[in-house]
Amino acid sequence: MKKIKFKIPFFKKKKINKLESVTLQGKKVILRKLKISDAIFAYDTFEDHRNHIYHPFNQLETDDDVAIYLMNFVSRYDEGKSIGWAITSSKTNEFIGMIQVPFLYPEERNCSLNFYVVKGLKKEYLEEAVQLVCGYLFSSKFVRRIQAKIDSEDSFNEQILINLGFIYEGTQRKYAYYGDVFHDIKMYSLLEDEVVVQEEKK
């Protein structure tokens, strides 16, 4: 199997002692640490996707609900159980989405990956963001497996995973309930030995 090449920021040459939401910059996007103040942008961003995308906001009804969710999520940073980034445009600095690693399993070196973007965003923006995060995680040597779950009808995010070399592992039938309907959820994963992490030159 041909290995996928992932580029990571030049500054990652130094040893990574722990996983954290460091700033990651690509050509199209900048990833910064997720903040509680991002709640209202997050809620507005994902409202259009409520019945089509598998994400935790499906169970939340208001901006306050999202703020509480993000507060709990961010509080897990200090416990070393999760990390997350706001995705912003490198040109406008506008909030265009987010990437979360809600569950870290240090002993197994596994983690889950969630990502959501504004409706209508071009694939290359999210693809670059996911690639930056995966490159960072694998270069840390704390992670050997990254998994992602998506709605079986979510062709947009599925194609991004496929483009980045994620392997389809199976479908969890009627696994999630949102939009008053049960949804099938697909599982994809990527392993450390399936990628080559390269440093970007200055």
DRENFIKOL-589315 format. One record per residue: residue in three letters; x, y, z of N, C-alpha, C in turn. Coordinates in steps of 0.1 Angstrom, whole numbers, plus 2048, in hexadecimal, padded with zeros to 3 digits. Layout:
+-----+-----+-----+-----+------+------+------+-----+-----+-----+
:   r : npx : npy : npz : capx : capy : capz : cpx : cpy : cpz :
+-----+-----+-----+-----+------+------+------+-----+-----+-----+
: ALA :   X :   Y :   Z :    X :    Y :    Z :   X :   Y :   Z :
...
+-----+-----+-----+-----+------+------+------+-----+-----+-----+
END
This chain:
+-----+-----+-----+-----+------+------+------+-----+-----+-----+
:   r : npx : npy : npz : capx : capy : capz : cpx : cpy : cpz :
+-----+-----+-----+-----+------+------+------+-----+-----+-----+
: MET : 808 : 7F4 : 800 :  800 :  800 :  800 : 809 : 80D : 800 :
: LYS : 806 : 816 : 7F7 :  80D :  822 :  7F6 : 80A : 82B : 803 :
: LYS : 815 : 830 : 809 :  813 :  838 :  815 : 80F : 846 : 811 :
: ILE : 806 : 84C : 81A :  801 :  85A :  818 : 80C : 863 : 81E :
: LYS : 80F : 86E : 817 :  819 :  878 :  81C : 811 : 883 : 823 :
: PHE : 814 : 885 : 830 :  80E :  890 :  837 : 819 : 89B : 83A :
: LYS : 816 : 8A7 : 837 :  81F :  8B2 :  83B : 81B : 8B9 : 848 :
: ILE : 825 : 8BC : 850 :  822 :  8C3 :  85D : 82A : 8CF : 85E :
: PRO : 826 : 8D9 : 866 :  82E :  8E6 :  867 : 83C : 8E3 : 86B :
: PHE : 845 : 8EC : 866 :  854 :  8EB :  868 : 857 : 8EB : 877 :
: PHE : 850 : 8F2 : 87F :  854 :  8F4 :  88D : 852 : 8E7 : 895 :
: LYS : 84B : 8DD : 88F :  849 :  8D0 :  896 : 856 : 8C8 : 896 :
: LYS : 861 : 8CD : 891 :  86E :  8C6 :  892 : 872 : 8C2 : 8A0 :
: LYS : 86E : 8CB : 8AA :  871 :  8C9 :  8B7 : 868 : 8BD : 8BD :
: LYS : 86D : 8B7 : 8C7 :  866 :  8AB :  8CD : 859 : 8B0 : 8D3 :
: ILE : 84E : 8A8 : 8D1 :  841 :  8AB :  8D6 : 840 : 8A3 : 8E3 :
: ASN : 83F : 8AA : 8EE :  83E :  8A3 :  8FB : 830 : 89F : 900 :
: LYS : 826 : 8A7 : 8FA :  818 :  8A3 :  8FD : 80F : 8A9 : 8F2 :
: LEU : 804 : 8A3 : 8F0 :  7FA :  8A8 :  8E6 : 7F3 : 8B4 : 8EB :
: GLU : 7F2 : 8BE : 8E3 :  7EB :  8CA :  8E7 : 7E6 : 8D1 : 8DA :
: SER : 7DE : 8DB : 8DB :  7D8 :  8E2 :  8D0 : 7E1 : 8ED : 8CB :
: VAL : 7ED : 8E9 : 8C6 :  7F7 :  8F3 :  8C1 : 7F1 : 8F9 : 8B4 :
: THR : 7F6 : 905 : 8B1 :  7F2 :  90B :  8A4 : 7F8 : 903 : 898 :
: LEU : 7F0 : 8FF : 88F :  7F4 :  8F9 :  883 : 7F0 : 901 : 877 :
: GLN : 7FA : 904 : 86E :  7F7 :  90D :  863 : 7FA : 907 : 856 :
: GLY : 7F0 : 907 : 84D :  7F2 :  902 :  83F : 7F1 : 90E : 835 :
: LYS : 7EF : 90A : 829 :  7EE :  915 :  81E : 7E0 : 91B : 81E :
: LYS : 7D6 : 914 : 821 :  7C8 :  919 :  821 : 7C2 : 91B : 82F :
: VAL : 7C7 : 913 : 839 :  7C1 :  914 :  846 : 7CB : 916 : 851 :
: ILE : 7C6 : 91C : 85C :  7CE :  91C :  868 : 7C6 : 916 : 873 :
: LEU : 7CB : 90D : 87A :  7C5 :  906 :  885 : 7CA : 90B : 892 :
: ARG : 7C1 : 910 : 89B :  7C4 :  916 :  8A8 : 7BC : 90E : 8B2 :
: LYS : 7C0 : 910 : 8BF :  7B9 :  909 :  8CA : 7AB : 90E : 8CB :
: LEU : 7A2 : 904 : 8CC :  794 :  906 :  8CE : 791 : 90D : 8DB :
: LYS : 788 : 918 : 8DA :  785 :  920 :  8E6 : 776 : 91F : 8E8 :
: ILE : 772 : 922 : 8F5 :  763 :  923 :  8F8 : 75C : 92D : 8F0 :
: SER : 763 : 938 : 8ED :  75D :  943 :  8E5 : 75A : 93F : 8D7 :
: ASP : 75F : 933 : 8D2 :  75C :  92E :  8C5 : 74E : 928 : 8C5 :
: ALA : 747 : 927 : 8D0 :  73A :  91F :  8D1 : 730 : 924 : 8C7 :
: ILE : 72E : 931 : 8C7 :  723 :  937 :  8BE : 726 : 935 : 8AF :
: PHE : 733 : 936 : 8AC :  737 :  933 :  89E : 735 : 924 : 89A :
: ALA : 738 : 91C : 8A4 :  737 :  90D :  8A2 : 728 : 90A : 8A0 :
: TYR : 720 : 90F : 8A8 :  711 :  90C :  8A7 : 70C : 911 : 89A :
: ASP : 70F : 91D : 896 :  70A :  922 :  889 : 710 : 91A : 87D :
: THR : 71C : 916 : 87F :  723 :  90E :  874 : 71C : 901 : 871 :
: PHE : 718 : 8FA : 87C :  713 :  8EC :  87B : 704 : 8EB : 87A :
: GLU : 6FD : 8F6 : 87C :  6EE :  8F5 :  87C : 6E9 : 8F0 : 86E :
: ASP : 6EF : 8F4 : 863 :  6EB :  8EF :  856 : 6ED : 8E0 : 854 :
: HIS : 6F7 : 8DB : 85C :  6FA :  8CD :  85B : 6F3 : 8C3 : 864 :
: ARG : 6EA : 8C9 : 86C :  6E4 :  8C1 :  878 : 6DF : 8B4 : 874 :
: ASN : 6D8 : 8B2 : 869 :  6D2 :  8A6 :  865 : 6DB : 89D : 85C :
: HIS : 6E7 : 8A2 : 859 :  6EF :  89B :  84F : 6FD : 897 : 854 :
: ILE : 702 : 89D : 85E :  710 :  89B :  862 : 710 : 895 : 870 :
: TYR : 718 : 88A : 872 :  719 :  884 :  87F : 722 : 88C : 888 :
: HIS : 71D : 893 : 892 :  725 :  89B :  89B : 71D : 89E : 8A8 :
: PRO : 723 : 8A1 : 8B3 :  71D :  8A3 :  8C0 : 712 : 8AE : 8C1 :
: PHE : 713 : 8B8 : 8B8 :  70A :  8C3 :  8B8 : 6FB : 8BF : 8B5 :
: ASN : 6FA : 8B3 : 8AF :  6ED :  8AE :  8AC : 6E4 : 8AD : 8B8 :
: GLN : 6E9 : 8AC : 8C4 :  6E2 :  8AB :  8D0 : 6E1 : 8B8 : 8D8 :
: LEU : 6E6 : 8C3 : 8D2 :  6E6 :  8D0 :  8D9 : 6DC : 8D9 : 8D2 :
: GLU : 6D5 : 8E1 : 8DA :  6CB :  8E9 :  8D4 : 6CD : 8F8 : 8D4 :
: THR : 6D7 : 8FD : 8DC :  6D9 :  90C :  8DC : 6E8 : 90F : 8DD :
: ASP : 6EB : 91C : 8DB :  6F9 :  921 :  8DC : 6FE : 91D : 8EA :
: ASP : 6F6 : 91E : 8F5 :  6FB :  91B :  902 : 6FE : 90D : 904 :
: ASP : 6F6 : 904 : 8FD :  6F9 :  8F6 :  8FE : 707 : 8F3 : 8F8 :
: VAL : 70A : 8F9 : 8EC :  716 :  8F7 :  8E5 : 722 : 8FD : 8EE :
: ALA : 720 : 908 : 8F4 :  72A :  90E :  8FD : 72D : 905 : 908 :
: ILE : 723 : 8FF : 90E :  726 :  8F5 :  919 : 72D : 8E9 : 914 :
: TYR : 729 : 8E5 : 909 :  730 :  8D9 :  903 : 73F : 8DC : 900 :
: LEU : 742 : 8E8 : 8FA :  74F :  8EC :  8F8 : 757 : 8EE : 905 :
: MET : 750 : 8F4 : 90F :  757 :  8F6 :  91C : 75C : 8E9 : 922 :
: ASN : 753 : 8DF : 921 :  756 :  8D1 :  926 : 761 : 8CB : 91E :
: PHE : 761 : 8CD : 911 :  76B :  8C8 :  908 : 778 : 8CE : 90A :
: VAL : 779 : 8DB : 90B :  785 :  8E2 :  90D : 78B : 8DF : 91B :
: SER : 783 : 8DD : 925 :  788 :  8D9 :  932 : 78F : 8CC : 932 :
: ARG : 78C : 8C4 : 928 :  793 :  8B7 :  927 : 7A1 : 8B9 : 922 :
: TYR : 7A5 : 8C4 : 91D :  7B3 :  8C7 :  918 : 7BC : 8C4 : 924 :
: ASP : 7B9 : 8CB : 92F :  7C2 :  8CA :  93A : 7C4 : 8BC : 940 :
: GLU : 7BA : 8B4 : 93D :  7BA :  8A6 :  942 : 7C1 : 89D : 938 :
: GLY : 7C5 : 8A3 : 92C :  7CC :  89B :  922 : 7C3 : 891 : 91B :
: LYS : 7B6 : 894 : 91B :  7AC :  88A :  915 : 7A7 : 88F : 907 :
: SER : 7AA : 89B : 904 :  7A4 :  8A0 :  8F7 : 7AC : 8AC : 8F2 :
: ILE : 7AC : 8AF : 8E5 :  7B1 :  8BB :  8E0 : 7A8 : 8BF : 8D4 :
: GLY : 7A9 : 8CC : 8D1 :  7A0 :  8D1 :  8C6 : 7A5 : 8DE : 8C0 :
: TRP : 7A1 : 8E0 : 8B4 :  7A5 :  8EC :  8AC : 79A : 8F3 : 8A6 :
: ALA : 79A : 900 : 8A5 :  791 :  907 :  89C : 798 : 908 : 88F :
: ILE : 791 : 906 : 884 :  797 :  908 :  877 : 793 : 916 : 872 :
: THR : 79D : 91D : 86E :  79B :  92B :  869 : 7A2 : 92C : 85B :
: SER : 79C : 936 : 853 :  7A2 :  938 :  846 : 7AF : 940 : 848 :
: SER : 7B9 : 93B : 841 :  7C6 :  942 :  842 : 7C6 : 950 : 83C :
: LYS : 7BC : 953 : 833 :  7BB :  960 :  82D : 7B3 : 96A : 835 :
: THR : 7A8 : 965 : 83B :  79E :  96E :  841 : 79E : 96C : 851 :
: ASN : 7A4 : 961 : 855 :  7A3 :  95E :  864 : 795 : 95A : 868 :
: GLU : 78C : 958 : 85F :  77E :  955 :  862 : 77D : 946 : 867 :
: PHE : 775 : 944 : 871 :  772 :  937 :  876 : 76A : 92F : 86C :
: ILE : 770 : 924 : 867 :  769 :  91C :  85D : 766 : 90E : 861 :
: GLY : 76A : 90A : 86D :  767 :  8FD :  872 : 770 : 8F9 : 87E :
: MET : 76F : 8EC : 881 :  777 :  8E8 :  88D : 77B : 8D9 : 88B :
: ILE : 786 : 8D5 : 892 :  78A :  8C8 :  892 : 78C : 8C4 : 8A1 :
: GLN : 786 : 8B9 : 8A5 :  788 :  8B4 :  8B3 : 78E : 8A6 : 8B3 :
: VAL : 796 : 8A4 : 8BD :  79B :  897 :  8C1 : 795 : 895 : 8CF :
: PRO : 788 : 890 : 8D0 :  781 :  890 :  8DC : 785 : 885 : 8E6 :
: PHE : 78C : 87A : 8E0 :  790 :  86F :  8E9 : 79E : 86B : 8E5 :
: LEU : 7A7 : 86C : 8EF :  7B4 :  868 :  8EE : 7B6 : 85B : 8F7 :
: TYR : 7BD : 851 : 8F1 :  7BF :  845 :  8F9 : 7CE : 842 : 8F9 :
: PRO : 7D5 : 848 : 903 :  7E4 :  848 :  903 : 7EA : 83A : 903 :
: GLU : 7E4 : 831 : 90A :  7E9 :  823 :  90B : 7E9 : 81C : 8FE :
: GLU : 7DD : 81E : 8F7 :  7DC :  817 :  8EA : 7E1 : 81F : 8DE :
: ARG : 7E4 : 82C : 8E1 :  7E9 :  836 :  8D7 : 7DF : 837 : 8CC :
: ASN : 7D2 : 837 : 8D0 :  7C7 :  83A :  8C7 : 7C0 : 847 : 8C9 :
: CYS : 7B9 : 84C : 8BF :  7B1 :  858 :  8C1 : 7A6 : 859 : 8B7 :
: SER : 79B : 860 : 8BB :  790 :  863 :  8B2 : 792 : 871 : 8AC :
: LEU : 78C : 873 : 8A0 :  78D :  880 :  899 : 77F : 884 : 894 :
: ASN : 77B : 890 : 898 :  76F :  896 :  893 : 772 : 8A3 : 88C :
: PHE : 76B : 8A6 : 881 :  76D :  8B3 :  87A : 761 : 8B7 : 873 :
: TYR : 75E : 8C4 : 874 :  752 :  8CB :  86E : 756 : 8D8 : 868 :
: VAL : 750 : 8DC : 85D :  753 :  8E9 :  857 : 746 : 8EF : 852 :
: VAL : 748 : 8FC : 84E :  73C :  903 :  849 : 737 : 8FD : 83D :
: LYS : 72A : 8FE : 83A :  724 :  8F8 :  82E : 729 : 8FF : 822 :
: GLY : 72D : 8F8 : 818 :  732 :  8FD :  80B : 741 : 8FF : 80A :
: LEU : 748 : 8FC : 815 :  756 :  8FE :  815 : 75D : 8F4 : 80C :
: LYS : 767 : 8F8 : 804 :  76E :  8EF :  7FB : 775 : 8E5 : 802 :
: LYS : 776 : 8D9 : 7FC :  77C :  8CD :  803 : 78B : 8D0 : 807 :
: GLU : 792 : 8D7 : 7FE :  7A0 :  8D9 :  801 : 7A3 : 8E0 : 80E :
: TYR : 79A : 8E8 : 813 :  79C :  8EF :  820 : 79C : 8E5 : 82B :
: LEU : 791 : 8DD : 82C :  790 :  8D3 :  836 : 79A : 8C8 : 835 :
: GLU : 79D : 8C4 : 829 :  7A7 :  8BA :  826 : 7B5 : 8BE : 82C :
: GLU : 7B9 : 8CA : 829 :  7C5 :  8CF :  82F : 7C5 : 8D0 : 83E :
: ALA : 7BA : 8D4 : 844 :  7B9 :  8D4 :  852 : 7BA : 8C6 : 859 :
: VAL : 7B3 : 8BD : 853 :  7B4 :  8AF :  858 : 7C2 : 8A9 : 857 :
: GLN : 7C8 : 8AC : 84B :  7D6 :  8A8 :  849 : 7E0 : 8AD : 853 :
: LEU : 7DE : 8BA : 856 :  7E7 :  8C1 :  860 : 7E6 : 8BA : 86E :
: VAL : 7D9 : 8B7 : 872 :  7D7 :  8B1 :  87F : 7DC : 8A3 : 87F :
: CYS : 7DA : 89B : 875 :  7DF :  88D :  874 : 7EE : 88D : 874 :
: GLY : 7F4 : 896 : 86C :  803 :  897 :  86C : 808 : 89A : 87A :
: TYR : 802 : 8A3 : 881 :  806 :  8A7 :  88E : 805 : 89B : 898 :
: LEU : 7FA : 895 : 897 :  7F7 :  889 :  8A1 : 801 : 87E : 89E :
: PHE : 803 : 87B : 892 :  80D :  870 :  88F : 81B : 874 : 892 :
: SER : 81F : 880 : 88F :  82D :  884 :  892 : 830 : 885 : 8A1 :
: SER : 825 : 885 : 8A9 :  827 :  886 :  8B8 : 82C : 878 : 8BD :
: LYS : 829 : 86E : 8B6 :  82C :  860 :  8BA : 823 : 85C : 8C6 :
: PHE : 819 : 864 : 8CA :  80F :  860 :  8D4 : 803 : 859 : 8CE :
: VAL : 802 : 85A : 8C0 :  7F7 :  854 :  8BA : 7FB : 84B : 8AF :
: ARG : 7F6 : 83F : 8AE :  7F9 :  835 :  8A3 : 7EC : 833 : 89A :
: ARG : 7E0 : 836 : 8A0 :  7D4 :  834 :  898 : 7CA : 840 : 89A :
: ILE : 7C5 : 845 : 88F :  7BB :  84F :  88F : 7AE : 84A : 889 :
: GLN : 7A3 : 84B : 890 :  796 :  846 :  88A : 78C : 851 : 889 :
: ALA : 784 : 850 : 87F :  779 :  85A :  87D : 76C : 854 : 879 :
: LYS : 761 : 858 : 87F :  754 :  853 :  87C : 74C : 85E : 874 :
: ILE : 745 : 85A : 86A :  73D :  863 :  862 : 730 : 85D : 85E :
: ASP : 726 : 865 : 85C :  719 :  861 :  857 : 71B : 85A : 84A :
: SER : 714 : 84F : 848 :  715 :  847 :  83B : 711 : 84F : 82F :
: GLU : 70A : 85A : 831 :  706 :  862 :  826 : 70E : 86F : 824 :
: ASP : 718 : 870 : 82D :  721 :  87C :  82D : 72D : 87A : 823 :
: SER : 72A : 87B : 816 :  733 :  879 :  80B : 73F : 883 : 80B :
: PHE : 73C : 890 : 810 :  746 :  89A :  810 : 752 : 896 : 819 :
: ASN : 74F : 893 : 826 :  759 :  890 :  82F : 75F : 882 : 82C :
: GLU : 757 : 879 : 827 :  75C :  86C :  824 : 767 : 86D : 819 :
: GLN : 765 : 875 : 80F :  76F :  877 :  804 : 77C : 87D : 809 :
: ILE : 77B : 886 : 813 :  787 :  88B :  819 : 78F : 881 : 820 :
: LEU : 788 : 878 : 828 :  78F :  86D :  82F : 796 : 864 : 824 :
: ILE : 78F : 861 : 81A :  794 :  858 :  80F : 7A1 : 85E : 809 :
: ASN : 7A0 : 86B : 806 :  7AB :  872 :  7FF : 7B7 : 872 : 808 :
: LEU : 7B5 : 872 : 815 :  7C1 :  872 :  81F : 7C5 : 864 : 822 :
: GLY : 7C0 : 85A : 81C :  7C5 :  84D :  81E : 7BE : 845 : 829 :
: PHE : 7B3 : 84A : 82F :  7AC :  843 :  839 : 7A5 : 836 : 833 :
: ILE : 7A5 : 82C : 83B :  79F :  81F :  836 : 792 : 81C : 83D :
: TYR : 788 : 819 : 834 :  77B :  815 :  839 : 77B : 808 : 841 :
: GLU : 776 : 808 : 84D :  776 :  7FC :  855 : 768 : 7F6 : 857 :
: GLY : 75D : 7FD : 854 :  750 :  7F7 :  855 : 746 : 801 : 859 :
: THR : 739 : 7FD : 85A :  72E :  805 :  85C : 727 : 801 : 869 :
: GLN : 724 : 80A : 872 :  71D :  808 :  87E : 70E : 80B : 87B :
: ARG : 706 : 801 : 879 :  6F8 :  803 :  874 : 6EF : 809 : 87F :
: LYS : 6E8 : 814 : 87B :  6DF :  81B :  883 : 6E5 : 81F : 891 :
: TYR : 6F2 : 824 : 890 :  6FA :  826 :  89C : 6F6 : 833 : 8A3 :
: ALA : 6F3 : 83D : 89B :  6F0 :  84B :  8A0 : 6E2 : 84F : 89D :
: TYR : 6DD : 858 : 8A7 :  6CF :  85D :  8A5 : 6CF : 86C : 8A5 :
: TYR : 6CC : 872 : 89A :  6CA :  881 :  89A : 6C1 : 884 : 88E :
: GLY : 6BB : 890 : 88E :  6B2 :  894 :  884 : 6A6 : 88B : 883 :
: ASP : 6A3 : 885 : 88F :  697 :  87C :  890 : 698 : 86F : 888 :
: VAL : 6A5 : 86B : 885 :  6A7 :  860 :  87D : 6B4 : 858 : 882 :
: PHE : 6B4 : 84B : 881 :  6C0 :  843 :  884 : 6C9 : 843 : 878 :
: HIS : 6D6 : 845 : 87A :  6E0 :  846 :  86F : 6EA : 83B : 870 :
: ASP : 6EE : 836 : 865 :  6FA :  82D :  864 : 706 : 835 : 864 :
: ILE : 711 : 830 : 86C :  71D :  838 :  86D : 729 : 82F : 868 :
: LYS : 731 : 835 : 85F :  73D :  82F :  85A : 749 : 831 : 862 :
: MET : 751 : 827 : 863 :  75E :  829 :  86B : 76A : 828 : 861 :
: TYR : 773 : 832 : 862 :  77F :  833 :  85A : 78B : 834 : 864 :
: SER : 796 : 82F : 860 :  7A2 :  831 :  868 : 7AF : 832 : 860 :
: LEU : 7B9 : 838 : 866 :  7C6 :  83A :  860 : 7D1 : 836 : 86B :
: LEU : 7DB : 82E : 866 :  7E5 :  829 :  870 : 7F2 : 830 : 86D :
: GLU : 7FA : 831 : 878 :  807 :  838 :  877 : 810 : 833 : 86C :
: ASP : 810 : 826 : 86A :  819 :  820 :  860 : 814 : 821 : 852 :
: GLU : 808 : 827 : 850 :  803 :  829 :  843 : 806 : 837 : 83D :
: VAL : 80D : 840 : 845 :  810 :  84D :  841 : 81F : 850 : 842 :
: VAL : 823 : 85A : 83B :  831 :  85F :  83D : 82F : 86E : 840 :
: VAL : 834 : 872 : 84C :  832 :  880 :  851 : 83F : 887 : 84D :
: GLN : 83D : 892 : 845 :  848 :  89A :  840 : 847 : 8A8 : 846 :
: GLU : 852 : 8AF : 848 :  852 :  8BC :  84D : 851 : 8C6 : 841 :
: GLU : 84A : 8D0 : 842 :  849 :  8DB :  838 : 855 : 8E3 : 83A :
: LYS : 85B : 8E7 : 82F :  866 :  8F1 :  82F : 862 : 8FF : 831 :
: LYS : 86A : 907 : 837 :  866 :  915 :  839 : 865 : 91C : 82C :
+-----+-----+-----+-----+------+------+------+-----+-----+-----+
END
